[in-house]
C-alpha cells in the first residue's frame, strides 16, 4: 500500500545477521568547547551515546568517511550523521557511526575533522552532502583545513586531519569532464545512490553494524523513482550516509584497490565458466 520495500527479504535478513554478529561497540559522547582543541570525547552509556565505535583504526586499511548534516539530504531529518567504513577491494565494513540532533554546524565539522584524523590511512576518502546545511558544514571544514580558523593550534590540526581526499563529482553525461568538489543531491543522483547501496547490500559487499541504520533501512520505501522513509520518526540520514560511502568507495577507492591487487581469481566451476564467458 505504501510502495515497494527498499530491500528484498533476503537482503533484510542478511543485514540483520550482520548487525547481530557485530562486536559490542564502545559508546562515546562529545563535550564541545569554544575551540576544536578544547572539545573532549568521553565514554558514556548507550542511552547517551553520540558515537558508536565497533573497531579501532587499522593503519594499513582504507577508510571512507561519509557525512550527512541535519536537514540536508532530507529537509525534515534533524540528525547529523558521520559514518566511517573500512574499505577493501571486495568489502565495505561499517566501523563507526556518529549521530546527533543536538550538535550545531560548526561542531559537526569538528566531528568530521576528528574522525578523519582518527581513522587516518594511506587510502582514505571523504564525502559530504553539501545541499542545505551541509554546505555550511563543508565550509567550516574547509576553513579548518586551509587556515586553522577557530584554533590556535594550526600545525597540530593540520597533522591530525592530514590531506583530505575529497569526493570529486563529475557529470555522467559530460564529455568535458566538468567536476565539482563533493556531493550535492538532486532527485536523479539520490536515486542512483540509493540503488547502488541496495545492490551492494544485496550481494553482501556492504556490511552493516549499526542497528539504528538497519531500522532506518527497513522503513525506507520506494515510491516510483523516489526513496522515502515512513513511520512516525521518519529518518534516512544514516541510510543516505551509507549510500554516500558506497558512492565514494566505488568511485575513489575500489578502482585503486583493483589496480594494486588485480582481478579476483575464480575458485568454482561456475565462476570459471562465467569468467571464460567474459574472456570470450
C-alpha positions as CSV (number, residue, x, y, z in Angstrom):
1,X,0.0,0.0,0.0
2,X,2.9,2.4,0.7
3,X,5.3,1.4,-2.1
4,X,8.0,-1.2,-2.8
5,X,10.3,-2.1,0.0
6,X,13.8,-0.7,-0.3
7,X,15.3,-4.2,0.4
8,X,14.2,-7.7,-0.6
9,X,13.5,-10.1,2.3
10,X,16.8,-11.9,1.9
11,X,18.8,-8.7,1.9
12,X,17.0,-7.6,5.1
13,X,17.9,-10.9,6.7
14,X,21.5,-10.5,5.7
15,X,21.6,-7.1,7.3
16,X,20.0,-8.3,10.5
17,X,22.5,-11.2,10.7
18,X,25.4,-8.8,10.1
19,X,24.2,-6.4,12.9
20,X,23.6,-9.3,15.3
21,X,27.2,-10.7,14.6
22,X,28.8,-7.3,15.1
23,X,31.2,-6.8,18.1
24,X,29.9,-4.8,21.0
25,X,30.5,-1.1,20.3
26,X,32.2,1.4,22.5
27,X,30.0,4.4,23.2
28,X,31.2,8.0,23.3
29,X,29.8,11.5,23.7
30,X,31.4,14.8,22.6
31,X,31.7,17.7,25.0
32,X,32.2,20.8,22.8
33,X,34.4,23.7,23.9
34,X,34.8,27.1,22.3
35,X,37.6,25.7,20.0
36,X,38.2,22.4,18.4
37,X,41.2,21.6,20.6
38,X,39.0,22.1,23.8
39,X,36.4,19.6,22.7
40,X,36.6,16.3,24.5
41,X,35.4,12.8,23.7
42,X,34.2,10.9,26.8
43,X,33.0,7.4,27.3
44,X,29.2,7.1,28.1
45,X,26.3,4.7,28.3
46,X,24.4,3.6,25.2
47,X,21.4,5.8,26.1
48,X,23.5,9.0,25.9
49,X,25.8,7.8,23.1
50,X,26.5,10.0,20.1
51,X,29.4,8.0,18.6
52,X,29.4,4.2,18.4
53,X,32.8,2.6,17.5
54,X,32.9,-1.1,16.6
55,X,36.5,-1.2,15.5
56,X,39.8,0.6,16.3
57,X,41.6,2.2,13.4
58,X,43.9,0.0,11.4
59,X,47.0,1.6,10.0
60,X,47.1,-0.3,6.7
61,X,43.4,-0.2,5.9
62,X,41.4,2.1,3.6
63,X,38.6,4.2,5.0
64,X,35.6,6.1,3.8
65,X,34.1,8.9,6.0
66,X,30.7,9.9,4.8
67,X,28.8,12.9,6.4
68,X,25.1,13.9,6.1
69,X,24.4,17.0,8.1
70,X,21.0,17.8,9.5
71,X,18.2,18.9,7.1
72,X,20.4,18.3,4.1
73,X,19.6,15.1,2.3
74,X,16.1,15.2,3.9
75,X,14.7,18.6,4.8
76,X,12.7,17.1,7.7
77,X,15.5,15.0,9.3
78,X,17.2,16.8,12.2
79,X,20.1,14.3,12.7
80,X,23.7,15.0,11.9
81,X,25.4,11.7,10.8
82,X,29.0,10.9,10.2
83,X,29.6,7.3,9.2
84,X,33.0,5.6,9.0
85,X,33.7,2.5,6.8
86,X,36.7,0.3,6.4
87,X,37.3,-0.3,2.7
88,X,39.0,-3.1,0.7
89,X,38.7,-4.3,-2.8
90,X,35.7,-6.5,-2.1
91,X,34.1,-5.2,1.1
92,X,32.9,-2.0,2.8
93,X,32.5,-2.6,6.6
94,X,31.0,-0.1,9.0
95,X,33.3,0.7,11.9
96,X,31.9,3.8,13.5
97,X,28.8,6.0,13.4
98,X,28.2,9.4,14.9
99,X,24.5,10.5,15.0
100,X,23.2,13.5,16.9
101,X,20.4,16.0,16.6
102,X,21.9,18.3,19.3
103,X,25.2,19.5,17.7
104,X,25.4,22.5,15.5
105,X,27.0,23.2,12.2
106,X,30.5,24.0,13.5
107,X,30.6,21.1,15.9
108,X,29.5,18.8,13.1
109,X,32.6,20.0,11.1
110,X,34.8,19.3,14.1
111,X,33.4,15.7,14.4
112,X,34.2,15.2,10.7
113,X,37.7,16.5,11.3
114,X,38.2,14.3,14.4
115,X,37.1,11.2,12.6
116,X,39.2,12.0,9.6
117,X,42.2,12.2,11.8
118,X,41.3,9.2,14.0
119,X,40.8,6.9,11.0
120,X,43.8,8.0,9.0
121,X,45.1,5.6,6.4
122,X,47.2,5.7,3.2
123,X,43.9,5.3,1.3
124,X,41.2,7.4,2.8
125,X,38.3,9.3,1.2
126,X,35.8,11.8,2.4
127,X,32.3,12.6,1.1
128,X,29.7,15.0,2.5
129,X,26.3,16.1,1.3
130,X,26.5,19.8,0.6
131,X,22.9,20.5,0.0
132,X,21.3,22.8,2.5
133,X,23.0,22.9,5.9
134,X,25.7,20.5,4.6
135,X,27.2,23.4,2.6
136,X,27.8,25.3,5.8
137,X,29.4,22.3,7.5
138,X,31.6,21.8,4.4
139,X,32.6,25.5,4.5
140,X,33.6,25.2,8.2
141,X,35.7,22.2,7.5
142,X,37.5,23.9,4.6
143,X,38.3,26.8,6.9
144,X,39.8,24.5,9.4
145,X,41.9,22.7,6.8
146,X,43.0,25.9,5.0
147,X,43.8,28.3,7.8
148,X,43.2,26.7,11.1
149,X,40.2,29.1,11.6
150,X,38.9,28.9,15.2
151,X,42.0,27.3,16.7
152,X,45.4,28.4,18.0
153,X,47.0,25.1,17.2
154,X,47.2,25.1,13.4
155,X,50.2,22.7,13.0
156,X,48.7,20.1,15.3
157,X,45.3,20.4,13.5
158,X,47.0,20.0,10.1
159,X,48.8,16.9,11.3
160,X,45.7,15.4,12.7
161,X,43.5,15.9,9.7
162,X,46.2,15.4,7.1
163,X,45.4,15.6,3.4
164,X,41.7,15.1,2.8
165,X,40.9,13.3,-0.4
166,X,37.6,14.9,-1.3
167,X,35.0,13.2,-3.4
168,X,35.0,14.6,-6.9
169,X,31.6,14.8,-8.5
170,X,31.5,14.6,-12.3
171,X,28.5,14.9,-14.6
172,X,28.0,11.5,-16.2
173,X,26.7,13.0,-19.4
174,X,29.6,15.5,-19.8
175,X,32.4,15.0,-22.4
176,X,34.4,17.8,-21.0
177,X,35.0,16.2,-17.6
178,X,33.2,19.1,-15.7
179,X,33.9,18.4,-12.0
180,X,33.0,19.8,-8.6
181,X,34.2,19.1,-5.1
182,X,31.8,16.9,-3.0
183,X,28.3,15.6,-3.5
184,X,25.2,17.7,-4.0
185,X,21.9,15.8,-4.2
186,X,19.3,16.0,-6.9
187,X,16.4,13.6,-7.5
188,X,18.4,11.6,-10.1
189,X,21.6,11.4,-8.1
190,X,19.7,10.4,-4.9
191,X,18.0,7.6,-6.8
192,X,21.4,6.4,-8.2
193,X,23.0,6.5,-4.7
194,X,20.2,4.5,-3.1
195,X,20.1,1.9,-5.9
196,X,23.9,1.4,-5.6
197,X,23.6,0.9,-1.9
198,X,20.8,-1.6,-2.4
199,X,22.9,-3.5,-5.0
200,X,25.9,-3.8,-2.6
201,X,23.8,-4.7,0.4
202,X,22.1,-7.5,-1.7
203,X,25.4,-9.0,-2.8
204,X,27.0,-8.8,0.6
205,X,29.7,-6.4,-0.2
206,X,28.4,-3.8,2.3
207,X,28.4,-5.0,5.9
208,X,26.2,-3.0,8.4
209,X,26.9,-2.9,12.1
210,X,24.5,-0.1,13.2
211,X,21.2,-1.3,14.4
212,X,19.8,2.2,14.1
213,X,20.8,2.2,10.4
214,X,19.3,-1.2,9.9
215,X,16.0,0.0,11.3
216,X,16.0,3.0,9.0
217,X,16.7,0.7,6.1
218,X,13.7,-1.4,6.8
219,X,11.5,1.7,6.9
220,X,12.6,3.1,3.6
221,X,10.1,2.6,0.7
222,X,10.5,3.1,-3.0
223,X,7.6,5.1,-4.5
224,X,8.3,5.4,-8.2
225,X,11.8,6.6,-8.6
226,X,12.0,8.1,-5.1
227,X,13.1,6.7,-1.8
228,X,11.2,7.9,1.2
229,X,11.2,6.9,4.9
230,X,8.0,6.1,6.6
231,X,6.8,6.0,10.2
232,X,6.3,8.4,13.0
233,X,10.0,9.2,13.3
234,X,10.8,9.0,9.6
235,X,14.6,9.5,9.2
236,X,17.0,8.4,6.5
237,X,20.3,10.2,7.1
238,X,22.1,7.1,8.4
239,X,21.0,5.2,5.3
240,X,22.0,8.0,3.0
241,X,25.4,8.3,4.7
242,X,25.8,4.6,3.9
243,X,24.8,5.3,0.3
244,X,27.4,8.1,0.0
245,X,30.0,5.8,1.5
246,X,29.3,3.2,-1.3
247,X,29.4,6.0,-3.9
248,X,32.8,7.2,-2.6
249,X,34.1,3.7,-2.3
250,X,33.0,2.8,-5.9
251,X,34.4,6.0,-7.4
252,X,37.6,6.6,-5.4
253,X,39.0,3.6,-3.5
254,X,37.7,0.5,-5.3
255,X,39.5,1.3,-8.6
256,X,42.7,1.8,-6.7
257,X,42.5,-1.5,-4.9
258,X,41.7,-3.3,-8.2
259,X,44.7,-1.8,-9.9
260,X,47.0,-2.6,-7.0
261,X,45.6,-6.1,-6.2
262,X,44.5,-7.2,-9.6
263,X,41.3,-9.1,-10.6
264,X,39.9,-11.7,-8.3
265,X,40.5,-15.4,-9.2
266,X,37.6,-17.7,-9.8
267,X,37.5,-20.7,-7.5
268,X,34.5,-22.7,-8.5
269,X,33.3,-24.4,-11.7
270,X,30.5,-21.9,-12.1
271,X,32.9,-18.9,-11.6
272,X,35.3,-20.4,-14.2
273,X,32.5,-20.8,-16.7
274,X,31.4,-17.2,-16.2
275,X,35.0,-16.0,-16.3
276,X,35.5,-17.8,-19.5
277,X,32.4,-16.3,-21.0
278,X,33.6,-12.8,-20.2
279,X,37.1,-13.6,-21.6
280,X,35.5,-14.6,-24.9
